[in-house]
Amino acid sequence: MVAEDDDRVLLSLTGITKSFPGVKALQDVSLEVRKGEVLALVGENGAGKSTLIKILSGLYRKDSGEIRVGGKIVEIDGTKHAKELGISTIFQEPTLAPHLTAVQNVYLGREIVTSVLGLQTMNEKAMFQEMEKLYRKFFPTVEDLHRPVSELDALKNRVIEIVKALSDQASVVIMDEPTAALAEHEREVLFDFIRLLKAQGVSIIYVSHHLRELFLLADRFSVMRDGRNVATVNKEDTNIDQLVSMMVGREISNHIVKEQVRIGKELLRVSDLNRRGVLRDINFHVRQGEIVGIAGLAGSGRTETVRAVVGADPISSGTVAVEGRQLRIRSPRDAIKGGIGLLPENRKLQGALVELSVSHNITMAAINRVLSKKLVLKKRQESQIAEDYVKRLGIKTPSVNQKVRFLSGGNQQKVILAKWLFTQPKVLIFDEPTQGIDVGAKVEVYNLIAEFVRNGGAVLIVSSELPELMGLSDRIYVMHKGKFVHEFSRKEATEENIMLYASGGHE
């Protein structure tokens, strides 16, 4: 690949390949990163983005190909060497030690030391002063630097990871789904920080499934599909539909339209639900064939509401009824027996046991149905059930015996959905149903949700993606400070109206 302006190219890859047993993850990948640009790396799950990032981060060694940093050919030998070369990575999963302060996290393993009477001691004052200079580029006050990062919000944790990268003198910062845990207004703040880095000459490789946010930030897009980069285009020369088509290799609609389904009887009613200091007087209902959304900023109580409904969190007062019958829910197991299933926000920690097989994950929530005399697992029956769901939901896996951790994010989400469908629920609750999955997998999840309500189920959805929520929902409840503050019909709901109530602008 020949650069338009060679002295601007900080990092270039030529003919990069990487294979794992039975899988060719990368094939002849070439791209370049220019000084002071945001290069968006896009593609479906399994396209090779993560493998490429791990090679640049020093976690994997390439099989063949050439990497140049500053025009010089390099072999990236581990994560420390990558940082020495000026390449720093902010991964999707948090890497900060929660019990340490911001300063301690940034200088962990490379503390500034001072020699006093022949003894080496940490110079905490020097570390704080260095950190303060960087942190003030993003926030005017620095009192947070002395607090454990577990006490700080998601945005400040992200910024601390950026500061950590800058303190390593990074010239290229790789950001993998940096907005995954952020609310809408926090994303805007992070985007301002990224533009600041760009103005200082730092280059960003930005990985995200949120194509709309990429068009706010990116200068160019490098599109990956099936382990290859199939195109690199300037932002002004493309649009979302064209990018999606390049990513999936086929035309696909990027618009969400909820099909018309006959709305039937009330399946779920939550009345006067309270949790001291968290939730206040929560009242809502969902009917057969209906998809109801819950909108709100991070910290508004959305996730806490659905966790309280299924007994994952305790409540102070309130009732939950399914088909008019009041349930006594003290744990998620009681919710399952009552016909309610929850697909949680964090699928790796709460939704699936990733070290177990696809078949075990699908049957675990209703394991008694595949036990003989409630003791012995009927393996053949379990495998057949799993095979049926794999076929029905289009789960891409070489076998039902495959561990879930080896599946893509979209296929992990389908396994969790299969698990809850196996419990034969009347109501399914989705908390961030498409977080971290690609555009093709999102459409498949939307179709599965539509099929569930078409067959007589009811769905409650929590989502930070307002276009997704508005496209899927018949009605939307808006939360602010632990309380439902407004209900919108599908016709009334606009991003502006929802944000007005979600931000407290109605008060």
Phi, psi and omega in degrees: 000129182255128182281151176291329184214092192303326183288351176268350184276115179274323187218132176222143177239138179224122173061037182286129175232151178205129179236149170239166181309115177080359184223130172262100188285322180228137180227109172055049182275129177227133174200167178224151178238125184261157182299131174069029178239161169253112177259115180275126176257113186236156179161163179290164171302135182089001181284341179116001183299311183297320179297317179297316178299318182292329174293315179293332181275351180088007178280328176240153170259136177291154175278320179202170182110181187228135175242129176240134174239120183061030179087351182258136178291131181227155168245112184284112187250075177096167185293324179296318179295321178301316180294323177297331178278356179092017180250117181236141185240133172252105185281161181299317179280135181303140180244001179283146174281114191297332184275351180265157177284172178301314181298315181297322178294315184295324184256013180299121179087353178215046182299146174280125183241152178234141179268119178236114181054039177083358179256139179272121177231151179290135178262085185294327179296316180295319179296316180297316182296320178294315180296321181300319180300317181287317185293326181292345174292338184249320181230142183287333182249154187236014182296336180295340187293340181265359183261149173302140184294341177296340180271356183260157181283173185298322180298312182294326175297319178297316181296321178297322177294324176295315179300321177299319178295318181293324180292340174276008184057042180291135173259339176232121178247123178264126180242116182257107181049055186292341183260009187303323184257012187256147173282170186303312183290331178289327177298319180299320178295316179298321179299322178297320178297318181296320177296326177296315178300316180300318180295335179273004177091003177281138178263144182239128165260115191246119180251123179201148172271355181271092187294327180298319181289330178296324180289344174279339191242319195285146170268321179220160178239131169249119188260127178248143177208127178054042175082003179238153169265114190271344180193150168230122187228150173286149181305317184289350182258009182214178175214177186299315182298320179293320178298314180301317179299319178292323182293317187259350179076017179201163176287136178213138182286132177267005183257141181257121179231119179283123181288154181283122180234143179296125180274125185250218185288162178289127179258324182230132172224127176247128186233129172049045181282127180226144169222116190310123178080357184233308184235143182228118170048058180277121178227126174197168177216158177223134183255165178302132180082002186256145170245119182244133182256153171239119179250159178161159178284164176303134181089000182283341179111011182298303181296321179299326179296309184290329176292324178293321181300321184265007176082012178284333175236148181287156176237157177275323180196168178122167182227153175233127181233140174241124183054038176082356181259120181290132181258150172256097186255110178249348181202164177303332178297322177294322179296318179300314179299329180276355176099020179241132176236144179237123170266105190286165182296315183262091186292330183286327181266327189240335188267329184220154170262095194291343178274354176263167183286166175302315183296318179295320180296322182292324186264352191297327184284344177222051188299332181300336181287345178239023175252143174265121182056030177061019183230315189254127180288127176273088190299319182295318178295317179300315180296321180293318177299314180298317179301320180297316180290322177302317180289315184294320184265357179068040179283124181271106179208142180293338183196155175288351177270356179294139175293141184297330183296342180272357179271158175291165181302318180296322180284329172299318180297322179292324177297318179295320177297319177299320179303314183284328176296327179295335178282356180058057184282159171265330182231130174245133178248126179248121175254109184053065188296336184240018180295125175078012177243156189282172189296323178294317178293326178301313181300321179294320178295317177302318180295323179290323175297316180298320180296321181297314180287330178296330180270013172103005178274176176231144185231136172242129185235131168255128180209140174275349181269100185299319177300323177296312182297317181290327181287328184269329196271144170279324177219155179226125171266139179250133180252147174209123178054047173078013183221146172284122185250346177196155174236127179249139168285167179303320183290326184280336190287122170229161179300320181296315180296316182296314182293328178301312180283324181294328182268359180084011182291348180279344187284000000 
